[in-house]
Amino acid sequence: MRAGSGMSLASFEDAFAHALFAAPGDADPAVADLVAQPAFAVYRNTVTKACIDALQANFPAVARLVGEEWFRAAAAVYVAGERPNTPSLQAYGANFAAFLADFAPAAELPYLADVARLDRFWIESHGAADAPVLGATDLVGIDPELLAASLLVPHPAARWTWFAETPVYSIWRDNRAHESNGGELRWRGEGALLTRRADVVEWTEIDQAACRFLDACAARRSVAHAIDAALDVHADANPARMIAALLDAGAVTGLVEPTDRPA
């Protein structure tokens, strides 16, 4: 196959890719003869199936929640409007959570889009850059005032969020791990933290104070300011215990001391 006369290769490739996902009869005239061939329909179906398979692999908790038939039908709608923009499908589905949030058949599962967000967090955490993990022992001996004025840098693989009204983390965890907690699900807000070390993505539940603390750290606020942000949402939070738990989970990669150290 080659581009027609006067058509650049890049333009031909764009027209060909568009035809793979466009409705019948909506192809660029430059590739109309090619699209009309029976083999093209076979190729289009193969590409579409590969994209649906990739979505099912990339969003396993969502697929387990709704069942394979429902998931693949929804995925086909998504694929029709969201073609891959990279040769690899390992990270395909960047907008799938947003798609589910507006997908009418998913209205009865208002938490489904957030479950997809956590599946997406897993992909991002898995593919993030390698970096050392800061441990609690690395802070031993640091002057408390110096620590308060320093910055804790979130690990590049760390992903976290707070779900104010629904137990999304528990729903996602149970379906991701193909497990059941064996009891009644408590309908309450939950936070989720995903991290990665030794090439293994780990997840843990965290509270709103810890999420707010990490938000402040990501905004390059000092430890003291991050603690204040956490206490704003949970006045009786224990900062020392919270920071130790986040360090133990691998959420932090480094400590940046201020250039003007306190006396």
C-alpha positions in Angstrom: 0.0 0.0 0.0 1.2 3.4 -0.7 -0.1 7.0 -0.8 -1.8 8.1 -3.9 -0.3 10.6 -6.3 0.3 14.0 -4.7 -0.5 12.7 -1.2 2.2 12.7 1.4 2.8 9.5 3.4 1.8 11.2 6.6 -1.5 12.3 5.2 -2.1 8.9 3.8 -1.4 7.3 7.2 -3.8 9.8 8.9 -6.5 9.0 6.4 -6.0 5.3 6.7 -6.1 5.5 10.6 -9.3 7.6 10.4 -10.9 5.1 8.1 -10.3 2.3 10.6 -12.5 4.0 13.2 -14.9 6.1 11.0 -18.4 5.1 10.1 -18.8 3.4 6.8 -18.8 5.9 4.0 -17.0 8.5 6.0 -13.5 7.7 4.8 -11.2 10.2 3.0 -11.8 9.9 -0.8 -8.0 9.3 -1.1 -8.4 5.9 0.6 -11.9 5.1 -0.6 -10.8 2.4 -3.0 -8.7 0.7 -0.3 -11.6 0.9 2.2 -13.9 -0.7 -0.3 -11.8 -3.9 -0.4 -13.2 -6.8 1.7 -9.9 -7.3 3.4 -10.1 -3.8 4.9 -13.2 -4.7 6.9 -11.4 -7.8 8.3 -8.4 -5.6 9.2 -10.7 -3.0 10.8 -12.4 -5.6 12.9 -9.0 -7.0 14.0 -7.8 -3.5 15.1 -11.1 -2.8 17.0 -10.9 -6.1 18.8 -7.3 -5.4 19.8 -8.3 -2.1 21.3 -11.2 -3.7 23.2 -8.9 -6.4 24.4 -6.4 -3.8 25.6 -9.1 -1.9 27.5 -10.3 -5.1 29.2 -6.7 -5.8 30.3 -6.1 -2.2 31.4 -9.3 -1.9 33.4 -9.7 -5.3 35.0 -11.6 -4.0 38.1 -14.2 -2.3 35.9 -14.5 -5.4 33.7 -15.1 -7.7 36.7 -17.7 -5.3 38.2 -19.9 -5.1 35.1 -19.2 -8.4 33.4 -17.4 -9.2 30.1 -20.4 -8.7 27.8 -21.3 -5.2 29.2 -17.7 -4.1 29.3 -16.9 -5.1 25.8 -20.1 -3.4 24.5 -19.1 -0.2 26.3 -15.5 -0.5 25.1 -16.6 -0.8 21.5 -18.4 2.6 21.9 -15.3 4.1 23.4 -13.0 2.7 20.7 -15.2 4.1 18.0 -14.6 7.6 19.3 -11.1 7.3 20.8 -8.5 5.8 18.5 -5.1 5.0 20.0 -2.4 7.7 19.6 0.6 5.5 20.3 1.7 2.2 18.7 1.5 0.4 22.1 -1.9 -0.3 23.7 -0.5 -0.9 27.2 -1.6 2.6 28.3 -4.7 2.8 26.0 -7.7 4.3 27.7 -6.5 7.6 29.2 -10.0 9.1 28.9 -12.0 5.9 29.7 -13.0 7.0 33.2 -14.3 10.3 31.8 -16.2 8.3 29.1 -17.8 6.1 31.8 -18.9 9.2 33.8 -21.0 10.4 30.8 -22.0 6.9 29.6 -25.8 6.6 30.1 -25.9 2.8 30.6 -23.5 3.3 33.6 -25.7 5.7 35.4 -26.9 3.0 37.8 -23.3 2.5 38.9 -22.2 6.1 39.9 -18.9 4.8 41.3 -17.9 3.0 38.1 -15.9 6.0 36.6 -14.0 6.3 39.9 -13.1 2.6 39.8 -11.8 3.2 36.3 -9.7 6.1 37.7 -8.0 3.7 40.1 -7.4 1.2 37.3 -5.8 4.0 35.4 -3.7 5.0 38.5 -2.4 1.5 38.5 -1.2 1.8 34.9 0.4 5.2 35.6 2.1 3.9 38.8 3.4 0.8 36.9 4.9 2.9 34.1 6.3 5.8 36.2 10.0 6.6 36.4 12.1 4.7 38.8 13.2 6.6 41.9 14.5 5.8 45.4 12.0 5.5 48.3 12.5 7.6 51.3 12.1 5.6 54.5 11.5 6.7 58.1 15.0 5.9 59.1 16.2 8.5 56.6 14.7 11.2 58.8 16.3 10.0 62.0 18.5 12.7 63.5 17.1 15.6 61.5 16.3 18.6 63.6 12.5 19.0 64.0 12.6 22.6 62.9 14.6 21.8 59.9 12.3 19.0 59.0 9.2 21.3 59.4 10.7 23.8 56.9 11.8 21.1 54.4 9.8 19.6 51.5 8.8 16.0 51.2 8.8 15.0 47.5 6.1 12.5 46.4 7.5 9.5 44.6 6.9 9.6 40.8 4.9 6.4 41.0 2.7 7.6 43.8 -1.0 8.2 42.9 -3.6 9.2 45.5 -7.1 10.6 45.7 -10.0 11.0 48.1 -13.5 9.8 47.4 -15.8 11.8 49.6 -19.0 9.8 49.5 -18.4 6.3 48.3 -16.2 3.4 49.3 -14.5 3.3 45.8 -11.2 2.1 47.2 -12.8 -1.0 48.8 -14.9 -1.7 45.6 -11.8 -1.4 43.4 -9.5 -3.4 45.7 -11.9 -6.3 46.0 -12.5 -6.5 42.2 -8.8 -5.8 41.3 -7.7 -8.6 43.6 -10.6 -10.9 42.7 -11.5 -11.1 46.4 -14.3 -10.2 48.8 -14.0 -8.7 52.2 -16.6 -11.2 53.4 -18.7 -8.6 55.1 -21.1 -5.8 54.3 -19.6 -2.8 52.5 -19.6 0.3 54.6 -20.9 3.2 52.5 -18.5 6.0 53.5 -15.7 8.1 52.0 -12.3 6.5 51.4 -8.9 7.5 50.1 -6.6 5.4 48.0 -2.8 5.5 47.6 -1.0 3.5 44.9 2.8 3.2 45.0 5.5 1.1 43.3 8.7 -0.4 44.5 10.7 -3.4 43.3 8.5 -3.2 40.1 5.4 -4.1 42.1 2.4 -1.8 42.4 1.0 -1.7 45.9 -2.1 -0.1 47.2 -3.4 1.0 50.6 -6.3 2.9 52.0 -5.5 6.4 53.4 -7.7 9.0 55.0 -8.6 12.5 53.8 -5.9 14.1 56.0 -3.2 12.0 54.4 -4.5 12.8 50.9 -4.5 16.5 51.8 -1.0 16.2 53.1 0.2 14.6 49.9 -1.6 17.3 47.9 0.4 19.9 49.8 3.7 18.1 49.3 3.0 17.8 45.5 2.4 21.6 45.5 5.9 22.0 47.1 4.6 23.2 50.4 6.8 22.7 53.5 6.2 19.8 55.8 4.8 22.3 58.4 2.3 23.7 55.8 1.4 20.2 54.7 0.7 19.2 58.3 -1.5 22.2 58.7 -3.4 21.3 55.5 -4.0 17.8 56.9 -5.2 19.1 60.3 -7.6 21.4 58.5 -9.7 18.4 57.4 -8.9 16.1 60.4 -8.2 18.1 63.5 -7.2 15.1 65.6 -4.9 13.5 63.0 -1.5 12.4 64.3 1.0 14.0 62.0 4.0 11.8 63.1 2.0 8.6 62.6 0.6 9.8 59.3 4.0 10.7 57.9 5.4 7.4 59.1 2.6 5.5 57.3 3.2 7.3 54.1 6.9 6.7 54.2 6.3 3.0 54.9 4.0 2.8 51.9 6.7 4.2 49.6 4.9 7.5 48.8 7.9 9.7 49.2 11.2 9.8 47.2 13.2 12.6 48.9 13.6 15.4 51.3 14.6 18.9 50.1 16.0 21.0 52.9 15.5 24.8 52.7 18.4 26.9 51.5 18.0 29.2 54.5 18.1 26.7 57.3 16.6 27.8 60.6 19.1 28.7 63.2 
